[in-house]
Amino acid sequence: MAAPGWRTVDFISDLHLQPSEPQTVQAWRDYLARTTADAVFILGDLFEVWVGDDALDEPGSFEAECAAVLRAAAQQRPLFFMVGNRDFLAGEEFLRRSGMTGLADPTLLQWGATRILLSHGDALCLDDVEYQQFRALSRSDAWRRQVLSQPLAARRALGKSARSESEMRKQSGAPYADADAAMTATWMQAADARWLIHGHTHRPADHALGQERWRIVLSDWHIDADARRVQVLRVTREGWQRIAPEQA
């Protein structure tokens, strides 16, 4: 349930924060310090990779620095976090240290008379069969225990390998799968939701689904690229708009 006093809420996803993209990291820091929103929802892939909450205890780690930024922002307004396909190993200790509230995927947000379904979006991309198989495996407790039992250095090496594979896929021009229309309709009907807000696909757009229902896709953030891509979805009780983070 949205707090009665909320008038403006921001949604972001797919920032893929990593030390090698300092401009994106700085834009995120500046946005959290500047935004006038009553609440901020982060719908997955805040980080390019998350190798386990114990990375927070590594002196001077990037993860610990980011958690401190989030904790400072959470003292000004509520922050909500949903894991994505890159940071799904983020756990309760990360939430505690960053001051955020964790969200299940999907989550239904009731804001006045408007019902908004929130998701990272990867579970809807059924055409990516190989990924869906991995997603089912990696969300199991047994798989998580096995991975997190490995030394932190080994997990960082695995994360680096995963980033390299992802970069090769992007350079090859392989398209991201899109949300399955039938599954989207099923989810929205089950939740009686007017809007679905999600990320993951890196295809920001507003899709009219009929009967006053909308699928609203968030932008990824990539400021260090030749083509600057960065948006915040700002939602009010009247509707939504896409703004640059410096306008927030």
C-alpha positions in Angstrom: 0.0 0.0 0.0 1.3 3.4 -0.9 1.6 5.8 2.0 -1.2 8.3 2.1 1.1 11.3 1.6 2.8 10.0 -1.5 2.4 12.4 -4.5 5.3 11.5 -6.7 7.1 8.1 -7.0 10.2 7.3 -9.1 11.0 4.0 -10.8 14.4 3.0 -12.1 16.0 -0.3 -13.2 18.9 -1.7 -15.1 21.6 0.7 -14.0 24.2 -2.1 -14.1 26.4 -0.2 -11.7 30.1 -1.2 -11.9 33.4 0.5 -11.1 34.3 0.6 -14.8 31.5 3.0 -15.6 32.1 5.9 -13.2 29.9 8.4 -15.0 26.8 6.1 -14.5 27.7 5.6 -10.9 28.1 9.3 -10.3 24.8 10.1 -12.1 23.1 7.6 -9.8 24.6 9.1 -6.7 23.6 12.6 -7.8 20.1 11.4 -8.6 19.5 9.9 -5.2 20.8 13.0 -3.5 18.6 15.3 -5.6 15.3 13.6 -6.3 12.2 15.1 -4.8 10.2 11.9 -5.1 8.3 10.7 -2.0 9.6 7.1 -2.7 12.0 5.4 -5.1 11.5 1.9 -6.5 14.6 0.1 -7.9 13.3 -2.8 -10.1 16.3 -5.0 -10.5 19.8 -5.0 -12.0 21.0 -2.1 -9.9 24.3 -3.8 -10.2 26.1 -5.4 -13.1 26.8 -8.3 -10.8 26.3 -9.1 -7.1 28.5 -11.9 -5.9 27.1 -12.2 -2.3 26.4 -10.0 0.7 29.8 -10.8 2.2 31.3 -8.5 -0.4 30.0 -5.7 1.8 32.6 -6.7 4.4 35.6 -6.4 2.1 37.4 -3.1 3.0 36.9 -0.4 0.4 34.7 -2.6 -1.8 32.5 -1.1 -4.4 29.5 -2.9 -2.9 30.1 -1.3 0.5 30.4 2.1 -1.0 27.1 1.7 -2.9 25.3 0.4 0.2 26.5 3.6 2.1 25.0 5.8 -0.7 21.7 3.9 -0.5 21.6 4.1 3.3 22.0 7.9 3.2 19.3 8.2 0.6 17.0 5.9 2.5 17.1 8.3 5.5 15.4 10.9 3.2 12.7 8.8 1.7 11.7 5.1 1.4 13.7 3.0 -1.0 12.4 -0.3 -2.4 14.5 -2.9 -4.1 13.6 -5.9 -6.3 16.4 -8.2 -7.5 17.0 -8.7 -11.2 18.8 -11.2 -13.3 22.2 -9.7 -12.5 21.9 -9.0 -8.7 19.6 -11.9 -7.7 22.2 -12.9 -5.0 21.5 -9.7 -3.1 20.1 -10.8 0.3 18.8 -9.6 3.6 22.2 -8.3 4.8 22.4 -6.0 1.8 18.9 -4.7 2.4 19.7 -4.1 6.1 23.0 -2.3 5.4 21.4 -0.2 2.6 18.2 0.7 4.5 16.0 -0.5 1.7 12.8 -2.6 1.7 12.9 -5.8 -0.4 10.2 -6.6 -2.8 9.0 -10.0 -4.3 8.8 -10.3 -8.0 6.1 -9.5 -8.9 4.7 -7.0 -6.4 1.4 -5.2 -6.6 1.4 -1.6 -5.5 -1.9 -0.2 -4.5 -1.8 3.6 -4.9 -5.2 5.1 -4.2 -7.5 3.6 -6.8 -4.7 2.6 -9.1 -3.2 -1.0 -9.0 0.3 -1.1 -10.4 2.1 -4.4 -11.0 5.9 -4.2 -10.5 8.4 -6.7 -11.9 12.0 -6.8 -13.1 10.6 -8.3 -16.2 12.9 -11.3 -16.9 10.3 -13.9 -15.8 8.0 -12.6 -18.6 10.6 -13.1 -21.4 9.6 -16.7 -22.2 11.3 -16.7 -25.6 14.7 -16.7 -23.9 14.5 -20.4 -23.2 18.1 -20.9 -22.1 17.8 -18.0 -19.6 14.5 -19.3 -18.2 16.1 -22.6 -17.5 19.0 -20.9 -15.7 16.6 -18.7 -13.8 14.7 -21.7 -12.5 17.9 -23.3 -11.3 19.5 -20.2 -9.9 16.5 -19.3 -7.7 16.7 -22.6 -5.9 18.0 -22.6 -2.3 20.4 -25.4 -3.1 22.0 -23.6 -6.0 22.4 -20.4 -4.0 24.0 -22.3 -1.1 26.4 -24.0 -3.4 27.5 -20.8 -5.1 27.7 -18.7 -1.9 29.8 -21.4 -0.3 32.6 -20.7 -2.7 35.3 -18.1 -1.7 34.6 -14.5 -2.5 37.5 -14.3 -4.9 36.1 -17.3 -6.8 32.7 -15.7 -7.0 34.2 -12.4 -8.3 36.0 -14.4 -11.0 32.6 -16.0 -12.0 31.0 -12.6 -12.1 33.8 -11.2 -14.3 33.3 -14.2 -16.7 29.5 -13.6 -16.8 30.1 -9.9 -17.6 32.4 -10.9 -20.5 29.9 -13.3 -21.9 27.2 -10.6 -21.7 29.4 -8.1 -23.4 30.1 -10.5 -26.2 26.4 -11.1 -26.7 25.7 -7.4 -26.9 28.5 -6.9 -29.4 27.1 -9.7 -31.5 23.9 -7.9 -31.9 21.8 -10.6 -30.2 18.4 -9.1 -29.3 16.9 -9.1 -25.9 13.8 -11.2 -25.7 10.6 -9.2 -25.0 7.8 -9.8 -22.5 5.4 -12.5 -23.6 2.0 -11.0 -24.4 0.0 -13.9 -23.1 1.9 -14.1 -19.8 1.7 -10.3 -19.4 -2.1 -10.5 -19.8 -2.3 -13.4 -17.3 -0.3 -11.5 -14.7 -2.2 -8.3 -15.1 -5.6 -10.0 -15.0 -4.7 -12.0 -11.9 -3.6 -8.9 -10.1 -6.4 -6.7 -11.6 -3.7 -4.3 -12.4 -4.1 -1.2 -14.6 -0.4 -0.7 -15.2 2.6 -3.1 -15.4 6.0 -1.4 -14.8 9.1 -3.4 -15.5 12.7 -3.3 -16.8 15.1 -5.9 -18.1 14.5 -5.6 -21.9 16.4 -2.3 -22.3 13.5 -1.2 -24.6 11.9 1.8 -22.9 8.4 2.3 -24.3 4.7 2.7 -23.3 2.6 -0.2 -24.6 -1.2 0.3 -24.7 -2.9 -3.0 -24.0 -6.5 -2.0 -24.3 -9.1 -1.5 -21.6 -7.0 1.3 -20.1 -4.2 -1.0 -19.3 -0.5 -0.2 -20.0 2.8 -2.0 -20.0 5.5 0.6 -19.1 9.1 -0.4 -19.8 11.9 1.3 -17.9 15.1 2.5 -19.5 18.5 1.1 -18.7 21.3 3.5 -17.7 24.5 3.7 -19.7 26.0 7.2 -19.5 29.5 6.1 -20.5 28.3 4.8 -23.9 28.5 6.8 -27.1 24.7 7.0 -27.1 23.6 8.3 -23.6 20.8 6.3 -22.2 19.3 7.3 -18.9 15.7 7.8 -17.7 13.7 8.0 -14.5 10.0 7.1 -14.7 8.2 9.6 -12.6 4.7 8.5 -11.6 1.9 10.6 -10.0 -1.7 9.8 -9.4 -2.5 11.3 -12.7 0.0 9.4 -14.9 3.6 9.2 -15.7 6.5 10.9 -17.5 10.1 10.0 -18.4 12.6 12.5 -17.1 16.4 12.8 -17.0 17.8 12.1 -13.5 19.0 15.7 -13.2 15.4 16.8 -13.5 14.2 14.7 -10.6 
